[in-house]
């Protein structure tokens, strides 16, 4: 006689417990999703993400929020390696390269030609400090200095034509070795003394390849107003003429404004007493004007 009321009461109690249990589970799920924006340790992120996956079928937006909190952006790997290397160049002596080891994206190329009785290692060392890791500095070696003892380790270039071939081969070798990190586009040219004299025809004949150039203690006579106009008209952009001796400095101070009026943006400077050099106060002229020289070329941006 009393069994039916007992069953009714038992069913009522079970139904109430089930409602409470469901409500508790829903509350817990909402708390987990809501805490996704608060700071958590790496271990708690992993654990929370694992728990939250069970909620995906209930609340897609909520589950996305929880999973998004654990997403990590992988930083691009830097190039790394040695900052100064020897680069094998087909048909020529190995070049020297100052490598932008911290680069995480493609970087442009600076070609630096040394002078007579000089070394490519010295050029790369000086210009790497100016470039500040924003480009590859490629320093072709040339040939052993004729008449100098082998122990002196001094170099020159056989001719302007030979130098041109070596530069082209060296750039190709650099692009092959560091394919993913060498940016497409033009090359910035730096030439000192013999390298400046031989480099002027190279740059003037191909403004689209060498639109920005630096000539130090050489090649000033190659930059007439007419030459400047032709260079600018064909795509040349900026020029620095730097000197370490009085005669050279006087010449470029007269020439610079004339080239600028002709349409080739030119800056000049240096020292009248530094000597026949590209280091010290002469290199400082290039360093002081480096941002101006590379302005507009985003490949050189920090």
C-alpha positions as CSV (number, residue, x, y, z in Angstrom):
1,X,0.0,0.0,0.0
2,X,2.9,2.4,0.7
3,X,5.2,1.5,-2.2
4,X,3.9,4.0,-4.7
5,X,4.5,7.1,-2.6
6,X,8.0,5.9,-1.9
7,X,8.7,5.5,-5.6
8,X,7.3,8.9,-6.3
9,X,9.4,10.5,-3.6
10,X,12.6,8.7,-4.8
11,X,12.0,9.8,-8.5
12,X,11.6,13.4,-7.3
13,X,14.8,13.3,-5.3
14,X,16.8,11.8,-8.3
15,X,15.4,14.4,-10.7
16,X,16.4,17.2,-8.3
17,X,19.9,15.8,-7.9
18,X,20.3,15.6,-11.7
19,X,19.3,19.2,-12.2
20,X,21.8,20.3,-9.6
21,X,24.6,18.2,-11.1
22,X,23.9,19.6,-14.6
23,X,23.9,23.2,-13.2
24,X,27.3,22.6,-11.5
25,X,28.8,21.2,-14.7
26,X,27.6,24.2,-16.7
27,X,29.0,26.6,-14.1
28,X,32.4,24.9,-14.1
29,X,32.6,25.1,-17.9
30,X,31.8,28.8,-18.0
31,X,34.5,29.5,-15.3
32,X,37.2,27.6,-17.3
33,X,36.4,29.6,-20.5
34,X,36.2,32.9,-18.7
35,X,39.7,32.4,-17.1
36,X,41.3,32.0,-20.5
37,X,42.2,35.7,-20.6
38,X,43.9,35.6,-17.1
39,X,47.7,35.0,-16.8
40,X,48.5,31.3,-16.4
41,X,51.6,29.2,-16.3
42,X,52.6,27.1,-19.3
43,X,51.6,23.9,-17.5
44,X,48.1,25.3,-16.6
45,X,47.6,26.4,-20.2
46,X,48.2,22.9,-21.5
47,X,46.0,21.3,-18.8
48,X,43.1,23.8,-19.4
49,X,43.3,23.4,-23.1
50,X,42.9,19.6,-22.7
51,X,39.9,20.0,-20.4
52,X,38.3,22.6,-22.6
53,X,38.2,20.4,-25.7
54,X,35.4,18.5,-24.1
55,X,33.2,21.6,-24.3
56,X,33.6,22.1,-28.1
57,X,30.4,20.3,-29.0
58,X,28.5,22.4,-26.4
59,X,29.8,26.0,-27.1
60,X,31.9,26.5,-30.2
61,X,32.7,30.1,-29.5
62,X,33.7,29.3,-25.9
63,X,35.9,26.4,-26.9
64,X,37.7,28.6,-29.5
65,X,38.4,31.2,-26.8
66,X,40.0,28.6,-24.6
67,X,42.1,27.0,-27.4
68,X,43.2,30.4,-28.6
69,X,44.8,31.2,-25.3
70,X,47.3,28.4,-25.8
71,X,48.4,29.3,-29.3
72,X,52.1,30.3,-29.7
73,X,53.7,32.3,-32.4
74,X,57.0,30.9,-33.5
75,X,59.7,33.5,-34.0
76,X,61.7,33.2,-37.2
77,X,65.1,31.6,-36.8
78,X,68.1,33.9,-37.2
79,X,70.7,33.1,-39.8
80,X,73.5,32.5,-37.3
81,X,76.9,31.1,-38.1
82,X,80.3,32.9,-38.3
83,X,80.2,36.7,-38.8
84,X,83.1,36.7,-41.2
85,X,83.6,33.9,-43.7
86,X,85.5,33.0,-46.8
87,X,83.2,32.5,-49.9
88,X,84.3,30.3,-52.7
89,X,83.9,32.1,-56.1
90,X,84.1,30.1,-59.3
91,X,87.1,31.1,-61.4
92,X,88.5,33.5,-58.7
93,X,90.1,33.6,-55.3
94,X,87.7,33.3,-52.3
95,X,85.9,36.4,-51.4
96,X,85.3,37.6,-47.8
97,X,81.8,38.1,-46.5
98,X,80.6,39.9,-43.4
99,X,77.4,37.9,-42.6
100,X,74.4,39.5,-40.9
101,X,74.1,36.6,-38.4
102,X,71.2,38.0,-36.6
103,X,69.1,38.4,-39.7
104,X,65.6,36.8,-39.6
105,X,64.6,37.9,-43.1
106,X,66.3,38.5,-46.5
107,X,69.0,41.2,-46.4
108,X,70.5,43.2,-49.3
109,X,74.1,43.0,-50.6
110,X,76.9,45.6,-50.2
111,X,79.8,45.1,-52.5
112,X,83.0,46.6,-51.1
113,X,86.1,46.8,-53.3
114,X,89.5,47.3,-51.7
115,X,92.4,49.4,-53.1
116,X,95.9,48.5,-54.4
117,X,98.1,46.7,-51.8
118,X,95.0,46.1,-49.6
119,X,93.1,43.2,-48.1
120,X,89.4,42.3,-48.5
121,X,89.3,41.3,-44.8
122,X,90.0,44.9,-43.8
123,X,87.3,46.3,-46.0
124,X,84.7,43.9,-44.7
125,X,85.6,44.7,-41.1
126,X,85.3,48.4,-41.5
127,X,82.0,48.4,-43.5
128,X,80.4,45.8,-41.4
129,X,80.6,48.3,-38.5
130,X,78.9,50.9,-40.6
131,X,76.2,48.5,-42.0
132,X,75.4,47.3,-38.5
133,X,74.2,43.9,-39.5
134,X,71.6,45.2,-42.0
135,X,73.2,43.7,-45.1
136,X,75.7,41.2,-46.4
137,X,79.1,42.9,-47.0
138,X,80.8,41.1,-49.9
139,X,84.5,41.9,-50.4
140,X,86.0,40.3,-53.6
141,X,89.7,39.4,-53.2
142,X,91.1,40.1,-56.7
143,X,94.7,38.9,-57.4
144,X,97.9,38.9,-55.5
145,X,99.6,42.3,-55.6
146,X,102.2,42.1,-58.3
147,X,105.7,42.7,-57.0
148,X,104.7,42.1,-53.3
149,X,106.0,39.1,-51.4
150,X,103.5,36.4,-50.8
151,X,104.0,36.8,-47.0
152,X,102.7,40.3,-47.2
153,X,99.2,39.0,-48.1
154,X,98.3,42.1,-50.2
155,X,95.9,42.2,-53.2
156,X,94.8,44.2,-56.2
157,X,92.5,43.8,-59.2
158,X,94.0,42.9,-62.6
159,X,91.7,45.3,-64.5
160,X,88.3,46.9,-64.5
161,X,87.0,44.2,-66.8
162,X,88.4,41.4,-64.5
163,X,87.0,43.1,-61.5
164,X,83.5,43.3,-63.1
165,X,83.6,39.6,-63.8
166,X,84.7,38.8,-60.3
167,X,82.0,40.9,-58.7
168,X,79.3,39.2,-60.8
169,X,80.6,35.8,-59.9
170,X,80.9,36.6,-56.2
171,X,77.3,38.0,-56.0
172,X,76.1,34.8,-57.7
173,X,78.1,32.6,-55.2
174,X,76.7,34.6,-52.3
175,X,73.1,34.2,-53.5
176,X,73.6,30.5,-53.9
177,X,75.1,29.9,-50.5
178,X,72.6,32.1,-48.6
179,X,69.7,31.7,-50.9
180,X,66.9,32.3,-48.4
181,X,68.6,35.2,-46.7
182,X,69.9,37.3,-49.6
183,X,67.2,39.8,-50.8
184,X,66.4,40.3,-54.4
185,X,67.1,43.7,-55.9
186,X,70.0,46.0,-56.5
187,X,73.4,46.1,-54.8
188,X,75.0,49.0,-52.9
189,X,78.5,49.7,-54.1
190,X,81.5,50.9,-52.1
191,X,84.9,51.4,-53.7
192,X,88.2,52.6,-52.3
193,X,91.1,53.9,-54.4
194,X,91.8,51.3,-57.1
195,X,88.4,49.7,-56.3
196,X,86.8,53.1,-56.8
197,X,88.5,53.8,-60.1
198,X,87.6,50.4,-61.5
199,X,84.2,50.5,-60.0
200,X,83.0,53.8,-61.5
201,X,82.5,52.3,-65.0
202,X,80.7,49.4,-63.5
203,X,78.3,51.5,-61.5
204,X,77.7,54.1,-64.3
205,X,77.0,51.4,-66.9
206,X,74.3,49.7,-64.7
207,X,72.4,52.3,-62.5
208,X,69.5,49.8,-62.2
209,X,71.9,47.3,-60.5
210,X,74.0,49.9,-58.5
211,X,71.7,52.9,-57.8
212,X,73.5,53.8,-54.5
213,X,77.3,54.1,-54.4
214,X,80.2,55.3,-52.3
215,X,83.5,56.3,-53.8
216,X,86.5,57.0,-51.4
217,X,89.8,58.5,-52.4
218,X,89.2,57.8,-56.1
219,X,87.0,58.1,-59.2
220,X,86.0,61.7,-58.5
221,X,87.1,62.7,-62.0
222,X,84.7,60.1,-63.4
223,X,81.7,62.0,-62.0
224,X,81.1,65.0,-64.3
225,X,77.8,66.8,-64.4
226,X,77.0,65.0,-67.6
227,X,77.8,61.6,-66.1
228,X,75.7,62.5,-63.1
229,X,72.7,63.4,-65.3
230,X,73.0,60.1,-67.2
231,X,73.3,58.1,-64.1
232,X,70.3,59.7,-62.4
233,X,68.1,59.5,-65.6
234,X,68.8,55.8,-65.8
235,X,67.9,55.0,-62.2
236,X,70.8,56.1,-60.1
237,X,69.7,57.5,-56.8
238,X,72.4,58.6,-54.3
239,X,76.1,59.1,-54.2
240,X,78.7,59.7,-51.5
241,X,82.2,61.0,-52.3
242,X,84.6,60.8,-49.4
243,X,88.2,61.7,-49.0
244,X,91.1,61.6,-46.6
245,X,93.4,64.1,-48.4
246,X,93.3,67.8,-49.1
247,X,93.3,67.7,-52.8
248,X,90.6,65.0,-53.1
249,X,88.5,66.8,-50.5
250,X,88.7,70.1,-52.4
251,X,87.7,68.4,-55.6
252,X,84.6,66.6,-54.2
253,X,83.4,69.7,-52.3
254,X,83.1,71.5,-55.7
255,X,81.7,68.5,-57.5
256,X,79.0,67.5,-55.0
257,X,76.7,70.5,-55.3
258,X,77.0,70.4,-59.1
259,X,75.9,66.8,-59.2
260,X,73.0,67.4,-56.9
261,X,71.8,70.3,-59.2
262,X,72.2,67.9,-62.1
263,X,69.7,65.6,-60.5
264,X,72.0,63.1,-58.7
265,X,71.6,63.5,-54.9
266,X,75.2,63.7,-53.7
267,X,76.9,64.1,-50.3
268,X,80.6,64.7,-49.8
269,X,82.9,64.9,-46.8
270,X,86.1,63.6,-45.2
271,X,89.3,64.9,-43.8
272,X,92.2,66.8,-45.3
273,X,94.7,65.1,-43.1
274,X,93.5,61.5,-42.6
275,X,95.6,60.2,-45.4
276,X,94.9,57.8,-48.2
277,X,92.5,55.7,-46.2
278,X,88.9,54.5,-45.8
279,X,89.0,54.1,-42.1
280,X,88.6,56.5,-39.1
281,X,87.2,59.9,-40.0
282,X,86.6,58.9,-43.6
283,X,84.5,55.9,-42.7
284,X,82.7,58.1,-40.2
285,X,81.4,60.3,-43.1
286,X,79.8,57.2,-44.7
287,X,78.4,56.1,-41.3
288,X,76.9,59.5,-40.6
289,X,75.2,59.5,-44.0
290,X,74.3,55.8,-44.1
291,X,70.6,56.2,-43.2
292,X,70.3,58.9,-45.9
293,X,72.1,56.7,-48.4
294,X,69.7,53.8,-47.8
295,X,66.6,55.8,-47.3
296,X,63.7,54.4,-49.3
297,X,65.1,50.9,-49.5
298,X,63.2,48.9,-46.9
299,X,65.6,46.0,-47.2
300,X,68.1,48.0,-45.1
301,X,65.5,48.7,-42.4
302,X,66.4,47.4,-38.9
